[in-house]
Amino acid sequence: MADFPTTARVVIIGGGAVGASALYHLALAGWTDCVLLEKNELTAGSTWHAAGNVPTFSTSWAVMNLQRYSTDLYKTLAETVDYPMNYHVTGSVRLAHSSERMQEFERAVGMGRALDSGLEMMSNADMKEAYPFLETHDLEGGMYDPHDGDIDPSQLTQAFAKGARDLGAKIIRFCPATGVSRDNGEWIVHTDQGDIRCEKVVNAAGYYAQRVGEWFKPYGGRTLPMMVMSHQYMLTDEIPEIEAWSNENNGNKLPLLRDVDSSYYLRQEKHGLNLGPYERNGKGHWMTPSDPMPEDFSFQLYPDDLERLEWYIEDAMARVPLLGTSGINKVINGPIPYAPDGLPLIGPMPGVPNAYEACVFTFGIAQSGGAGKVLAEWVTEGATEWDMWATDPRRFTDYTDQDYCDQKGMEVYGHEYAMHFPHHEWPAARDKKLSPVHDKVVELGGVMGAYNGWERANWFAQEGDDTSEESTQTWKRSGPWEARVKEECEAVRDHVGVLDLCGFSRFNLSGEGAAEWLRSRVAGTLCKVGRMALGYFPDHRGRITTEMSMLRHAEDHFTLITAAAAQWHDFEMLQKHLPEHLTLTDHTTEFNTFIVTGPKARELFEGLDTKADLTLPWLSHQAAEVAGIKCALARVSFAGELGWEIHCPMADAPALYAAVLGAGAKPFGMYALDALRIEKGYRTWKGDLSTDYTLIEGGLDRFIRLNKEQDFPGKAALKAQTEQGPQKRFATLVLDKGDYNAPYMSNIWLGTERVGEVTSAGFGYRTNAHIAHAMLRTDLGVAGTELEVEIYGTRVKATVQPEGPLWDPENKRITA
């Protein structure tokens, strides 16, 4: 091929809507020396058979941003790139069968207000007016999305492709990538037509993404976490009543209907209807040796399998009786890839340099516009405008074996429209990572939750407590757990508690110059040998990428401890900039951690014949021996009481746990820890601490040293913000007591003006207060300022608190 490119800055593998959008957005960013490879024709994968629905609705802040960007982009894309597209912005009506569903809608409407998305609540009368063929007698109400609609997936992809080509990017069709290799820090992408040498590679291979991902294993990669579901939708013959309605309404289409409690969408297609269910008894494909993934499934479908949709079809006909008056004209049954949580993978490929993923899209048409923007930002800037942890590939670590992916994909598909209640744990594919004391924790009544695959107790039930899944399906704070959580907090307040904190991410950093290098990465200073401190790692914009506890063992020897979920994210962030002469190793699976905390903690350790100096100050650490077992003690407590963390090898954990329990410590869980930490103003990663905010906005000034000689990422940006003053700032609010905690990203109001958002919230049982951490307009962060927080559609009075902890503001208890 005469014009086959042998070099490029970026090669994208996969020519669906997402790959084409990524190429277009890279070109928009000025990276025009990019090539997209497609094994067949553009759109040959999931794109060609996609229904093409384009909602903005989501209860994930990141995904709502993604989809809102897409809808805005699609409205002008045809004109921008001069390519015609069928894009119908019909609006949509979502139905609610319960008050809990109405509360979910209220939450989404509130989030939508922050993005000016125009989401609105609807009464039954409103829905009947918008969709006259709808039966509403048994509904609680609904929600309207004015920007929802549908787009032709093929035309959308071709529009992205034309826009990219016009800007200078290249697309090579019928040219499958066959593998990759590395040479002198560059990638070589192999094809039958030749090799392309490039700086960066993007896996946008859709349902073939896992197969492509295997090529990167020799270079640090892993098996990509995904599976493939069969999704069917059916098109009816034309229906005269719909044609008449369209004619009476200037040729407009009916709004797209989503019965989320029954789990299907119903949309006007020409003058007929398109019904797409997400059935509980779904079918996965290419999961067994008897059903292998074919080498090429381009422009192909599975055989019809309508039997499993029977209930959904009947339910839809009862909801919209017109559906039953027409025959089925066509059935589409095609593959859709699923990640274990149903969200796509967009961002750095874990463990692999200069490789990225933009794949496993369940709603690729709705999200492709935003995905292209986010992927281009990752590639060209190394950071994204919005915090995109919800779709970051590094959110899944080594527990996501194929069994896990298959089970979770089936579960997510069958609950595609499910409500995600704050105390609900999804039951599929559990027990992937177990603490060495797991059986004992369960025996004590531990009701478990999964944290980066690790099973931890959320709370401890007593005999007679309701631990059913049904009991957790509520937005309310109260439930069978509340009385127990209160007791656990009181035990930590008055006596001593123990929490098994398995799965703490733990890295060892050593080598000559390790301290100096660490100073160049954190915004603040380092502690002395034998001490520990929090380190905050900003990006080049001064935004918060992560927080780590830094334990210093020697001049150039550190243990860095971070959140369980941050394991791959934080390790990669460190490793990416690590000089060759330094050593960084991950010891997460080798050690266990127990939090032993409360005013009687010192007495407990003394009673266990602890060989350690229990008078060493707060934020010190030491080698120790507890109950005859060698371990390390760190004098720190996320609960905000006198306490220590015990760090020990996994094999020694059962004996240590038994000794601490035998000495009288009460086991407590993650719910109690969350209640205790919020009273102390301690932040949560990817809640209060995210790349949506700078360190200064996050109220972390005491961890910033702008006058230190070392440069660090974001130093200039933080200096500039210090001089100009931040527009928003971290604040603690106390809210009037009610039945609900404020959800993440709840709006904060001053009269009719939105002035901030909640970043985390909970009830403090020591302070008897409903507390919210918030990002607030700077001038309002004055103690005593009265505001309102919007919680599931209701505004609740909130008062700004003085800076510092609400509990033990002088830190006398933790330093006792």
C-alpha positions in Angstrom: 0.0 0.0 0.0 1.8 3.1 -1.3 0.5 5.6 1.2 0.5 3.2 4.3 1.9 5.3 7.2 5.0 3.7 8.9 5.0 6.2 11.8 2.4 8.0 13.8 2.1 9.8 17.1 -0.9 7.7 18.2 -2.4 4.5 16.8 -6.0 3.7 17.7 -7.1 0.1 17.3 -10.8 -0.1 16.5 -13.1 1.9 14.2 -16.4 2.1 16.1 -18.0 5.3 17.4 -15.6 5.5 20.3 -12.4 5.0 18.3 -13.5 7.5 15.7 -14.4 10.0 18.4 -11.0 9.6 20.0 -9.3 10.2 16.6 -11.4 13.3 16.0 -10.7 14.7 19.5 -7.0 14.1 19.2 -7.0 16.0 15.9 -9.0 18.8 17.5 -6.3 19.0 20.2 -3.7 19.4 17.4 -2.5 15.8 17.4 -3.2 15.2 13.7 -0.4 12.7 13.1 -2.6 9.9 14.3 -3.9 6.7 12.7 -7.0 4.6 13.3 -6.9 0.9 12.2 -10.1 -1.0 11.6 -10.1 -4.7 10.7 -13.3 -4.3 8.6 -15.4 -1.3 7.7 -16.0 1.5 10.3 -18.9 0.6 12.6 -18.5 -3.2 12.0 -18.7 -4.1 15.7 -21.3 -3.1 18.3 -21.7 0.3 16.7 -23.6 -1.0 13.6 -26.4 -2.8 15.5 -26.6 -0.3 18.4 -30.0 1.2 19.0 -28.4 4.7 19.2 -30.2 6.1 22.3 -28.6 9.2 23.7 -29.6 9.9 27.3 -28.0 12.4 29.6 -29.4 10.7 32.8 -26.9 9.1 35.2 -26.4 9.0 38.9 -22.6 9.0 38.3 -21.3 12.5 38.2 -18.5 11.5 35.9 -20.8 9.7 33.5 -23.4 12.5 33.5 -20.6 14.9 32.5 -19.6 12.5 29.7 -23.1 12.1 28.3 -24.0 15.8 28.7 -21.0 16.7 26.6 -22.0 14.1 24.0 -25.5 15.6 23.6 -24.1 19.1 23.2 -21.6 17.9 20.7 -24.0 15.9 18.6 -26.3 18.9 18.1 -23.7 20.8 16.1 -21.4 18.0 14.8 -23.2 17.5 11.5 -22.7 21.2 10.6 -19.2 21.4 12.1 -17.8 18.5 10.0 -20.3 18.9 7.1 -21.7 15.4 7.3 -25.5 14.8 7.5 -26.8 12.9 10.5 -30.2 11.7 11.7 -30.3 13.0 15.2 -33.7 13.2 16.9 -33.8 15.1 20.2 -37.2 13.8 21.3 -36.8 14.1 25.1 -37.5 11.1 27.3 -39.9 10.1 30.0 -38.7 7.8 32.8 -41.3 6.0 34.8 -41.2 5.5 38.6 -43.1 2.6 40.2 -42.0 3.5 43.7 -41.2 6.4 46.0 -37.6 5.2 46.1 -37.4 5.5 42.4 -38.8 9.0 42.6 -36.1 9.9 45.1 -33.4 8.6 42.7 -34.9 10.9 40.0 -34.8 13.8 42.4 -31.1 13.1 43.0 -30.4 13.0 39.2 -32.5 16.2 38.6 -30.4 17.9 41.3 -27.1 16.8 39.7 -28.5 17.9 36.4 -29.1 21.4 37.8 -25.4 21.8 38.3 -24.9 21.0 34.6 -27.9 23.0 33.3 -29.2 19.8 31.8 -32.9 20.7 32.2 -33.9 17.4 33.9 -37.4 17.8 35.5 -39.7 15.8 37.7 -43.1 14.7 36.2 -46.5 13.9 37.6 -48.6 11.2 36.1 -50.6 13.9 34.4 -47.4 15.4 33.0 -46.4 12.0 31.6 -49.9 11.4 30.1 -49.7 14.7 28.3 -46.2 14.0 27.0 -47.0 10.4 26.0 -50.8 10.0 25.5 -50.6 6.3 24.8 -49.2 5.6 28.3 -51.0 3.8 31.1 -50.1 5.6 34.4 -52.6 4.3 36.9 -50.1 2.4 39.0 -47.1 4.9 38.8 -45.7 7.2 41.4 -44.6 9.7 38.7 -41.6 10.2 36.5 -38.7 12.3 35.2 -38.2 14.2 31.9 -34.9 14.6 30.1 -35.3 17.2 27.4 -32.0 16.3 25.7 -32.6 12.6 25.3 -33.2 11.1 21.9 -31.6 8.9 19.3 -28.9 9.2 16.7 -27.9 7.0 13.7 -24.8 5.2 15.0 -23.2 4.7 11.6 -23.7 8.4 10.6 -22.3 9.5 13.9 -19.2 7.4 13.4 -18.7 8.6 9.8 -19.1 12.2 11.0 -16.3 11.7 13.5 -14.2 10.0 10.8 -14.8 12.9 8.3 -13.9 15.5 10.9 -10.7 13.7 11.8 -9.7 13.2 8.2 -10.4 16.8 7.4 -8.0 17.8 10.2 -5.3 15.5 8.9 -5.7 12.2 10.8 -5.6 8.9 8.9 -8.1 6.0 8.9 -7.1 2.6 7.4 -10.0 0.2 6.9 -9.8 -3.5 6.3 -6.4 -3.5 8.1 -6.6 -5.5 11.2 -3.9 -4.9 13.8 -2.2 -8.3 14.6 0.0 -7.5 17.6 2.3 -4.9 19.2 5.9 -4.8 20.3 8.3 -2.3 22.0 11.5 -0.9 20.6 13.5 1.9 22.2 10.6 3.2 24.2 8.2 3.3 21.3 5.4 1.0 20.2 5.3 -0.9 16.9 1.8 -1.9 15.9 1.9 -4.8 13.5 -0.6 -5.3 10.6 -0.7 -7.5 7.5 0.0 -4.3 5.4 3.1 -3.3 7.5 4.2 -2.0 10.8 3.5 1.5 12.3 5.9 2.9 14.9 4.3 5.3 17.3 4.5 6.9 20.7 1.2 5.8 22.1 -1.5 3.1 21.4 -5.2 3.2 22.2 -7.2 0.0 22.6 -10.7 0.9 21.3 -11.5 -2.6 20.0 -15.0 -2.9 21.4 -16.0 -6.5 22.2 -12.6 -7.6 20.9 -10.8 -5.3 23.5 -9.8 -8.2 25.7 -8.2 -10.1 22.8 -6.2 -6.9 21.9 -5.3 -6.4 25.5 -3.5 -9.7 25.6 -0.9 -8.3 23.3 0.2 -5.9 26.0 0.8 -8.6 28.7 4.5 -8.9 28.0 4.9 -5.2 28.7 3.1 -5.1 32.1 -0.5 -5.6 31.0 -3.2 -7.8 32.5 -6.3 -9.6 31.1 -8.8 -6.8 30.4 -11.8 -7.1 32.7 -14.9 -7.6 30.5 -17.4 -10.0 29.1 -20.0 -9.9 26.3 -23.8 -10.0 26.7 -26.4 -10.7 24.1 -28.8 -7.7 23.9 -32.0 -7.9 21.9 -34.3 -5.2 20.7 -37.2 -5.5 18.4 -38.9 -3.2 15.8 -42.6 -3.4 15.2 -44.6 -2.8 12.0 -45.9 0.7 11.6 -48.8 1.8 13.9 -51.4 4.1 12.4 -52.1 5.9 15.7 -48.4 6.8 16.0 -48.3 8.1 12.5 -51.4 10.2 13.2 -49.9 11.6 16.4 -46.7 12.6 14.6 -48.6 14.3 11.8 -50.6 16.2 14.4 -47.4 17.3 16.1 -45.5 18.7 13.2 -43.8 15.5 12.3 -42.2 15.1 15.8 -41.6 11.8 17.5 -42.9 10.6 20.8 -40.5 11.0 23.6 -38.4 8.0 24.4 -40.0 6.0 27.2 -37.9 4.2 29.8 -39.7 1.9 32.3 -36.7 1.5 34.5 -38.4 -0.6 37.2 -39.6 -3.1 34.6 -36.3 -2.8 32.8 -36.8 -1.8 29.2 -36.9 1.2 26.8 -39.6 1.9 24.2 -38.9 4.4 21.4 -40.7 5.5 18.3 -38.9 4.2 15.2 -40.4 5.8 12.1 -44.1 5.2 12.7 -43.5 2.0 14.7 -41.9 1.2 18.1 -38.5 -0.1 19.2 -38.6 -2.2 22.4 -35.3 -3.0 24.1 -35.4 -5.0 27.4 -32.6 -5.7 29.8 -33.8 -9.1 31.1 -32.9 -10.6 34.4 -32.3 -14.0 32.8 -29.8 -12.5 30.3 -27.5 -14.5 28.2 -23.7 -14.0 28.0 -21.8 -15.1 24.9 -18.3 -16.3 24.2 -17.9 -17.4 27.8 -17.3 -21.2 27.3 -15.2 -23.5 25.1 -18.4 -24.6 23.4 -19.1 -21.0 22.5 -15.8 -19.5 21.4 -15.4 -15.9 20.2 -15.1 -16.0 16.4 -12.1 -14.5 14.7 -14.4 -12.0 13.0 -18.0 -11.1 13.9 -18.2 -8.0 11.8 -21.7 -7.0 10.8 -23.1 -10.2 12.3 -25.9 -11.0 14.8 -26.9 -13.8 17.1 -30.0 -15.8 16.4 -33.3 -14.4 17.8 -34.1 -15.6 21.3 -37.4 -14.0 22.2 -38.5 -16.6 24.7 -36.5 -15.0 27.5 -38.1 -11.6 26.7 -41.7 -12.8 27.0 -42.4 -11.1 30.4 -40.9 -7.8 29.3 -42.9 -7.8 26.1 -46.2 -8.4 27.9 -45.3 -5.8 30.5 -44.6 -3.2 27.8 -47.9 -4.0 26.0 -49.8 -3.4 29.3 -47.9 -0.1 29.8 -48.4 1.0 26.1 -51.3 -1.0 24.7 -50.6 0.2 21.2 -47.5 -2.0 21.2 -49.8 -5.0 21.2 -51.7 -3.9 18.1 -48.7 -4.4 15.8 -46.5 -7.4 14.8 -42.8 -7.6 15.1 -41.0 -6.5 12.0 -37.4 -7.2 12.9 -35.3 -8.5 15.8 -31.7 -7.3 16.5 -29.7 -9.5 18.8 -26.1 -8.4 19.0 -23.0 -8.4 21.3 -22.5 -5.7 23.8 -19.4 -5.7 26.0 -19.7 -5.2 29.8 -17.2 -4.3 32.4 -17.9 -5.6 35.9 -19.7 -2.4 37.0 -21.3 -1.6 33.6 -19.1 1.5 33.0 -16.5 1.8 30.3 -12.7 1.7 30.5 -11.3 5.1 29.5 -7.8 6.1 30.5 -4.3 4.7 31.0 -3.8 0.9 30.5 -2.8 -0.4 33.9 0.9 -1.3 34.1 1.7 -0.4 30.5 3.6 2.7 29.4 2.0 5.0 26.8 -0.9 2.7 26.3 -4.6 3.6 26.8 -8.0 2.1 26.8 -11.3 3.4 25.4 -13.4 0.3 25.3 -16.0 -1.9 26.9 -18.8 0.6 26.3 -22.3 -0.6 27.1 -23.7 2.7 26.0 -21.1 3.6 23.5 -23.2 5.8 21.2 -24.4 8.0 24.1 -20.9 8.2 25.6 -18.7 8.2 22.5 -18.5 12.0 22.2 -17.4 12.5 25.8 -15.2 9.5 25.7 -13.2 10.9 22.8 -12.7 14.1 24.7 -11.6 12.4 27.9 -9.3 10.0 26.0 -7.7 12.8 24.1 -7.1 14.7 27.4 -5.4 11.6 28.9 -3.2 11.2 25.8 -2.2 14.8 25.2 -2.2 16.2 28.8 -2.0 13.3 31.1 -5.0 14.5 33.0 -8.7 15.1 32.4 -10.9 18.1 32.9 -13.4 16.2 35.1 -12.4 13.6 37.6 -13.0 10.3 35.7 -12.2 7.7 38.3 -15.6 6.1 37.6 -14.3 5.0 34.2 -10.6 4.7 34.9 -9.3 1.2 34.0 -7.1 1.2 37.1 -10.2 0.9 39.3 -10.2 -2.8 38.7 -7.2 -4.7 40.0 -6.1 -8.4 40.1 -9.3 -9.8 41.7 -11.2 -9.3 38.4 -10.6 -12.8 37.0 -12.9 -14.0 34.2 -15.3 -15.7 36.6 -15.7 -12.3 38.4 -16.2 -10.5 35.1 -18.8 -13.0 33.8 -20.8 -13.0 37.0 -20.8 -9.2 37.4 -21.6 -8.6 33.8 -24.6 -10.8 34.0 -25.7 -9.1 37.2 -25.2 -5.6 35.9 -27.1 -6.4 32.6 -30.0 -7.8 34.6 -30.1 -4.7 36.8 -29.2 -2.2 34.1 -31.6 0.4 35.5 -31.2 -0.6 39.2 -31.1 1.9 42.0 -27.7 2.0 43.7 -28.6 2.4 47.4 -25.9 3.6 49.8 -26.0 0.5 52.0 -26.6 -2.1 49.4 -23.9 -4.6 48.3 -24.3 -6.5 45.1 -24.1 -10.3 45.8 -22.5 -11.7 42.7 -18.8 -12.7 42.5 -17.9 -12.1 46.2 -15.1 -13.4 48.4 -12.4 -12.8 45.8 -9.9 -11.5 48.4 -10.2 -12.6 52.0 -8.5 -11.3 55.2 -6.7 -13.9 57.2 -9.3 -13.3 59.9 -12.3 -13.3 57.5 -13.9 -16.4 59.1 -13.7 -14.9 62.6 -15.1 -11.6 61.4 -18.1 -13.3 59.9 -18.5 -15.5 63.0 -18.7 -12.3 65.0 -21.5 -11.0 62.9 -19.7 -9.1 60.2 -21.9 -8.0 57.4 -19.4 -7.7 54.6 -18.7 -5.2 51.8 -16.2 -5.4 48.9 -13.3 -2.9 48.8 -11.0 -3.4 45.8 -12.1 -7.0 46.0 -11.2 -7.3 49.7 -14.0 -8.4 52.0 -14.4 -6.0 55.0 -17.1 -5.8 57.7 -19.4 -2.9 57.1 -21.1 -3.5 60.5 -21.6 -6.3 63.0 -25.0 -7.8 63.3 -26.4 -9.4 66.4 -28.8 -12.2 66.7 -32.2 -11.3 65.3 -30.9 -8.4 63.1 -32.2 -8.3 59.6 -29.2 -8.8 57.2 -31.3 -9.5 54.1 -30.5 -7.8 50.8 -34.0 -6.3 50.8 -33.4 -4.4 54.0 -30.7 -2.4 52.3 -32.8 -1.2 49.4 -33.5 2.2 50.9 -32.0 5.7 50.6 -32.6 6.2 54.3 -29.8 6.4 56.8 -31.8 4.1 59.1 -31.9 0.3 58.8 -30.9 -2.7 60.8 -27.3 -1.5 60.8 -27.9 2.0 62.4 -28.3 0.9 66.1 -25.2 -1.3 65.7 -23.1 1.4 64.0 -24.0 3.8 66.9 -22.9 1.1 69.4 -19.7 0.6 67.6 -18.9 4.3 67.5 -19.7 4.6 71.2 -17.4 1.7 72.0 -14.6 3.5 70.2 -15.5 6.8 72.0 -15.7 5.3 75.5 -13.6 2.1 75.5 -11.7 0.5 72.6 -12.6 -1.0 69.2 -10.8 -3.0 66.6 -11.3 -2.9 62.8 -9.8 -5.4 60.4 -8.6 -3.2 57.6 -7.4 -5.8 55.1 -6.3 -4.6 51.7 -4.6 -1.3 52.6 -2.4 -0.5 49.6 1.2 -0.6 50.8 4.3 0.3 48.8 8.0 0.2 49.8 10.2 3.0 48.5 14.0 2.9 49.0 17.3 3.8 47.4 19.8 6.6 47.7 18.0 9.9 47.0 14.5 8.5 47.7 13.7 11.3 50.2 14.8 14.0 47.8 12.7 12.4 45.0 9.7 12.2 47.2 10.1 15.9 48.1 9.8 16.6 44.4 6.4 14.8 44.2 4.5 15.9 47.3 3.4 19.5 48.0 4.6 19.5 51.5 7.5 18.3 53.6 8.7 15.0 54.8 8.7 13.7 58.4 11.7 12.6 60.4 12.9 9.0 60.7 10.5 7.1 63.0 7.6 9.4 62.3 4.8 9.4 59.7 2.9 12.2 57.8 0.3 12.7 55.2 1.6 13.5 51.7 -0.5 15.0 49.0 0.4 14.5 45.4 -0.9 17.3 43.1 -1.0 17.1 39.3 0.4 19.8 37.1 -2.7 21.9 37.7 -2.3 21.7 41.5 -5.3 19.3 41.6 -5.5 16.5 44.1 -4.4 13.1 42.6 -4.0 11.2 45.9 -3.2 11.2 49.6 -0.7 8.8 51.1 0.6 8.1 54.6 4.4 8.2 54.5 6.1 6.2 57.2 9.9 6.9 57.3 12.1 4.1 58.4 15.5 5.6 57.5 16.9 8.6 55.6 15.9 7.0 52.2 13.5 4.3 53.2 9.7 4.7 53.3 6.5 2.8 53.5 3.7 4.5 51.6 0.2 3.6 52.5 -2.9 4.5 50.5 -6.6 3.6 50.0 -7.4 0.0 48.9 -9.1 1.2 45.7 -6.0 3.4 44.8 -3.6 0.4 44.6 -2.9 0.4 40.9 -3.6 4.1 40.4 -1.2 5.2 43.0 1.5 2.7 42.3 1.5 3.6 38.6 1.6 7.3 39.5 4.7 6.8 41.5 6.4 4.4 39.1 5.8 6.6 36.1 8.2 9.2 37.5 10.6 6.9 39.5 14.3 7.3 38.7 15.9 4.0 37.8 18.1 3.9 40.8 15.2 3.8 43.2 13.1 0.7 44.1 9.4 0.7 44.5 7.6 -2.5 45.4 4.0 -3.4 46.2 3.5 -5.3 49.5 -0.3 -5.0 49.7 -1.0 -8.7 49.8 1.8 -9.5 52.3 0.6 -7.5 55.3 -2.6 -7.0 57.2 -3.7 -4.0 59.2 -5.8 -3.7 62.4 -7.0 -0.3 63.7 -7.1 -0.5 67.5 -8.5 2.8 68.8 -10.3 4.3 71.8 -9.4 5.9 75.1 -8.6 2.5 76.6 -6.3 1.5 73.7 -3.1 2.0 75.7 -4.4 -0.1 78.6 -5.3 -2.8 76.1 -1.8 -3.0 74.7 -0.2 -2.9 78.2 -2.4 -5.8 79.2 -1.1 -7.8 76.2 2.5 -7.4 77.4 3.3 -5.2 74.5 7.0 -4.6 73.9 6.9 -1.1 72.6 7.1 2.5 73.8 3.5 3.4 74.2 4.4 6.9 75.2 5.8 7.8 71.7 3.8 10.7 70.3 1.0 10.8 67.8 2.3 10.1 64.2 5.2 8.0 65.3 5.8 4.3 64.4 8.0 1.6 65.7 8.8 -2.1 65.6 7.0 -3.9 68.4 5.8 -7.1 69.8 2.2 -7.6 70.8 1.1 -10.8 72.6 4.4 -12.3 71.7 4.0 -11.5 68.0 6.3 -9.2 66.1 4.6 -6.4 64.2 4.8 -2.7 63.6 2.8 -0.1 65.6 1.8 3.2 64.0 0.3 5.8 66.4 -2.5 7.1 64.2 -6.3 6.6 64.0 -8.6 7.5 61.2 -11.3 7.4 63.9 -10.0 10.4 65.7 -9.3 8.7 69.1 -6.2 7.5 70.9 -5.1 4.6 68.9 -2.6 2.6 66.9 -2.5 0.7 63.6 -1.0 -2.8 63.9 0.8 -3.9 60.7 1.7 -7.5 60.6 2.4 -10.3 58.1 -0.7 -12.1 57.0 0.2 -15.3 58.8 0.4 -13.6 62.1 -2.9 -11.8 61.8 -5.3 -14.4 63.3 -3.3 -14.7 66.5 -3.1 -10.9 66.9 -6.8 -10.4 66.2 -7.7 -13.1 68.8 -5.4 -11.4 71.4 -6.9 -8.0 70.8 -10.5 -9.3 70.9 -9.6 -11.3 74.0 -8.3 -8.2 75.7 -11.8 -6.6 75.3 -11.8 -4.7 72.1 -15.2 -4.4 70.4 -15.1 -5.2 66.6 -16.3 -2.3 64.5 -16.9 -1.9 60.8 -16.5 0.5 57.9 -19.8 2.3 58.4 -18.7 3.2 61.9 -15.2 4.3 60.7 -16.9 6.6 58.1 -19.1 8.1 60.8 -16.0 8.7 63.0 -13.8 10.1 60.3 -16.3 12.7 59.1 -16.5 14.2 62.6 -12.8 14.8 62.5 -12.9 16.4 59.0 -10.8 13.5 57.6 -11.2 13.4 53.8 -12.1 10.4 51.6 -10.3 9.6 48.3 -12.4 10.3 45.2 -15.0 12.0 47.3 -13.5 15.0 49.1 -10.1 14.3 47.4 -10.4 14.3 43.7 -8.9 16.0 40.6 -12.0 18.2 40.4 -10.3 20.3 43.1 -6.9 21.8 43.9 -5.1 21.3 47.2 -5.9 24.9 48.1 -9.6 24.5 47.3 -9.5 21.3 49.3 -8.4 23.2 52.4 -5.1 21.4 52.5 -2.9 24.5 52.9 -1.0 23.1 55.9 0.3 20.3 53.6 1.7 22.8 51.0 5.1 24.4 51.2 5.4 26.8 48.3 8.7 28.1 49.6 10.5 24.8 49.6 13.4 24.6 47.1 12.2 21.6 45.4 9.8 21.9 42.5 6.8 19.7 42.5 3.9 19.2 40.1 1.4 22.0 40.2 3.7 24.3 42.3 3.3 27.2 39.9 -0.5 26.7 39.6 -0.9 26.6 43.4 1.3 29.8 43.7 -1.0 31.5 41.2 -4.1 30.4 43.0 -2.7 31.5 46.3 -2.1 35.0 44.9 -5.5 35.2 43.1 -7.5 33.5 45.9 -9.6 30.4 45.2 -13.2 30.7 44.0 -14.3 27.8 46.1 -13.1 26.2 49.3 -13.6 23.2 51.5 -16.0 23.7 54.4 -17.8 21.5 57.0 -21.6 21.9 57.3 -24.0 20.7 60.0 -27.4 19.9 58.6 -30.7 19.7 60.3 -31.4 16.1 61.2 -33.5 14.1 58.9 -33.9 10.6 57.5 -31.3 10.9 54.8 -27.6 11.6 54.4 -26.7 14.1 51.7 -25.6 12.2 48.6 -22.3 13.0 46.8 -22.6 16.2 44.6 -25.8 17.3 46.4 -26.4 21.0 45.5 -25.8 23.7 48.1 -28.0 26.8 47.8 -28.0 30.3 49.0 -31.6 31.4 48.2 -31.9 30.7 44.4 -28.2 30.6 43.8 -26.3 27.3 43.7 -23.1 28.0 45.7 -21.4 24.6 46.1 -21.7 20.8 46.4 -21.4 18.1 49.0 -18.3 15.9 48.6 -19.2 13.4 51.4 -21.7 13.2 54.2 -22.7 11.1 57.1 -24.1 11.0 60.7 -21.7 11.6 63.6 -22.8 9.6 66.6 -20.3 11.3 69.0 -21.5 14.7 68.0 -25.1 13.7 67.3 -25.0 15.6 64.0 -25.7 15.2 60.3 -22.4 16.4 58.8 -21.4 17.2 55.3 -18.0 18.0 53.7 -18.6 20.5 51.0 -16.9 22.6 48.3 -18.3 26.1 48.8 -18.0 29.5 47.3 -15.1 31.0 49.2 -16.9 34.1 50.7 -19.5 31.8 52.3 -17.1 29.7 54.2 -17.6 31.7 57.4 -18.7 29.9 60.5 -22.4 30.5 61.2 -23.4 31.1 57.5 -26.8 29.5 56.9 -27.4 27.7 53.6 -29.5 24.9 52.3 -28.5 21.4 51.0 -30.7 19.7 48.4 -31.3 16.1 49.4 -33.6 14.0 47.1 -35.5 17.1 46.1 -35.9 18.6 49.6 -33.9 21.5 50.8 -32.4 21.0 54.3 -31.0 23.9 56.5 -27.2 23.7 56.8 -24.8 25.8 58.9 -21.1 26.4 58.1 -18.9 25.3 60.9 -15.6 26.7 62.2 -12.5 25.3 60.5 -11.2 22.2 62.0 -12.7 19.0 63.5 -16.2 19.0 65.0 -15.1 16.2 67.4 -12.1 17.0 69.7 -11.2 20.1 67.8 -7.9 20.5 69.8 -6.9 16.9 69.1 -6.5 16.2 72.9 -7.9 12.7 72.6 -5.7 11.5 69.8 -2.5 13.0 71.4 -3.3 11.7 75.0 
